[in-house]
């Protein structure tokens, strides 16, 4: 005999089994890639993957700079975590913070010349890891399909 469901349970929508499995595999791949990036970046550049993420995010930002709040959001770090991380990167001479001329409470972060050079070296390590974990295991066509598929998921604004 089955127990009656509450209205809360009835409102819960389970993803299709295939979608759940795909999500689980995506998390596993992401975890494996991030672990290897962290290990390789630390070994080759004495850099954490979160630091690489900040540097590359600044490098591709319009004008090469971002407000600290936008940088935190783009890298999915908390404001406090971003402030500490940027402070460490600033001490190493990789980025600088400049006051926002429109808001005295805000700062913009940007790469320094040393930061650009460090990022260029880190990109070599990054690209090697990505090539080893994805490029060597997938055909160019599979990589293209994966990229298009993930882009399609990212374009869904109604989640």
C-alpha positions as CSV (number, residue, x, y, z in Angstrom):
1,X,0.0,0.0,0.0
2,X,1.4,3.4,-0.9
3,X,1.4,6.4,1.3
4,X,-0.6,9.4,0.1
5,X,1.6,12.2,-1.3
6,X,1.6,15.7,0.2
7,X,0.9,18.6,-2.1
8,X,4.5,19.6,-1.6
9,X,5.7,16.3,-3.1
10,X,3.2,16.5,-6.0
11,X,4.6,20.0,-6.9
12,X,8.2,18.6,-7.0
13,X,9.2,18.0,-10.6
14,X,11.9,15.3,-11.2
15,X,14.2,15.7,-14.1
16,X,14.1,12.9,-16.7
17,X,16.5,10.1,-15.8
18,X,18.7,11.0,-18.8
19,X,19.0,14.7,-17.8
20,X,19.9,13.7,-14.2
21,X,22.6,11.3,-15.5
22,X,23.9,14.0,-17.9
23,X,24.1,16.5,-15.1
24,X,25.9,14.1,-12.8
25,X,28.5,13.4,-15.6
26,X,28.9,17.1,-16.2
27,X,29.7,17.6,-12.5
28,X,32.2,14.7,-12.6
29,X,34.0,16.1,-15.7
30,X,34.0,19.6,-14.2
31,X,35.4,18.3,-10.9
32,X,38.1,16.3,-12.7
33,X,39.1,19.2,-14.9
34,X,39.2,21.7,-12.0
35,X,41.3,19.3,-9.9
36,X,43.8,18.8,-12.7
37,X,43.9,22.5,-13.5
38,X,44.5,23.3,-9.8
39,X,47.3,20.8,-9.5
40,X,49.0,21.8,-12.8
41,X,48.7,25.5,-12.3
42,X,50.1,25.2,-8.8
43,X,53.0,23.1,-10.0
44,X,53.9,25.2,-13.1
45,X,52.9,28.7,-12.0
46,X,52.3,28.6,-8.3
47,X,48.8,29.7,-9.0
48,X,45.4,28.5,-7.9
49,X,42.6,27.8,-10.5
50,X,40.5,30.6,-8.7
51,X,43.3,33.0,-9.3
52,X,43.5,32.0,-13.0
53,X,39.8,32.5,-13.2
54,X,40.1,36.1,-11.9
55,X,43.0,36.9,-14.3
56,X,41.3,35.5,-17.4
57,X,38.0,37.1,-16.5
58,X,39.7,40.5,-16.3
59,X,41.6,39.8,-19.5
60,X,38.4,39.2,-21.5
61,X,36.4,41.9,-19.8
62,X,35.4,45.0,-21.9
63,X,38.2,47.5,-21.5
64,X,40.2,44.9,-19.5
65,X,38.6,45.9,-16.2
66,X,35.6,45.1,-14.0
67,X,34.0,46.5,-10.9
68,X,34.8,44.3,-7.9
69,X,31.1,43.3,-7.6
70,X,30.9,42.3,-11.3
71,X,34.2,40.4,-11.0
72,X,32.8,38.4,-8.0
73,X,29.6,37.6,-9.9
74,X,31.5,36.6,-13.0
75,X,33.7,34.2,-11.1
76,X,30.9,33.0,-8.7
77,X,32.9,34.1,-5.6
78,X,31.4,36.0,-2.6
79,X,32.3,39.7,-2.3
80,X,34.4,38.9,0.8
81,X,36.2,36.0,-1.0
82,X,36.8,38.1,-4.0
83,X,38.2,41.0,-1.9
84,X,40.7,38.6,-0.2
85,X,41.7,36.9,-3.5
86,X,42.2,40.3,-5.2
87,X,44.2,41.5,-2.3
88,X,46.6,38.5,-2.7
89,X,46.8,39.1,-6.4
90,X,47.4,42.8,-5.9
91,X,50.3,42.0,-3.4
92,X,51.9,39.8,-6.0
93,X,51.6,42.6,-8.6
94,X,49.3,40.8,-10.9
95,X,46.3,43.2,-10.7
96,X,45.6,46.6,-9.5
97,X,42.5,48.2,-8.0
98,X,41.5,51.7,-9.0
99,X,38.7,53.8,-7.4
100,X,35.5,54.0,-9.5
101,X,35.2,57.7,-10.5
102,X,31.4,57.4,-10.4
103,X,31.1,55.7,-7.0
104,X,33.5,56.5,-4.2
105,X,32.7,53.2,-2.5
106,X,33.5,51.0,-5.5
107,X,36.8,49.8,-7.2
108,X,37.7,48.5,-10.6
109,X,40.2,45.7,-10.9
110,X,42.5,45.3,-13.9
111,X,45.5,43.3,-14.9
112,X,49.0,44.7,-14.6
113,X,51.8,44.0,-17.2
114,X,53.1,41.3,-14.8
115,X,49.6,39.9,-14.5
116,X,49.3,39.7,-18.3
117,X,52.6,37.9,-18.5
118,X,51.7,35.5,-15.7
119,X,48.3,34.8,-17.4
120,X,50.0,34.1,-20.7
121,X,52.2,31.4,-19.0
122,X,49.2,30.0,-17.1
123,X,47.2,29.7,-20.3
124,X,49.8,27.3,-21.7
125,X,49.2,25.1,-18.6
126,X,45.5,25.6,-18.9
127,X,45.4,24.7,-22.6
128,X,47.6,21.6,-22.0
129,X,45.2,20.3,-19.3
130,X,42.1,20.9,-21.5
131,X,43.7,19.3,-24.5
132,X,44.7,16.2,-22.4
133,X,41.3,15.8,-20.7
134,X,39.0,16.8,-23.5
135,X,40.8,17.2,-26.8
136,X,42.6,13.8,-26.6
137,X,39.4,12.0,-25.7
138,X,36.9,13.6,-28.1
139,X,37.0,14.1,-31.8
140,X,36.9,17.7,-33.1
141,X,33.3,17.2,-34.1
142,X,32.4,15.9,-30.6
143,X,34.1,19.0,-29.0
144,X,32.1,21.3,-31.3
145,X,28.8,19.4,-30.5
146,X,29.6,19.6,-26.8
147,X,30.4,23.3,-27.0
148,X,27.1,24.0,-28.9
149,X,25.1,21.9,-26.5
150,X,26.4,23.7,-23.4
151,X,25.9,27.1,-25.1
152,X,22.3,26.1,-25.7
153,X,21.8,25.3,-22.0
154,X,23.5,28.6,-21.0
155,X,21.1,30.6,-23.2
156,X,18.0,29.4,-21.2
157,X,17.0,32.5,-19.2
158,X,13.9,31.0,-17.6
159,X,15.5,28.6,-15.2
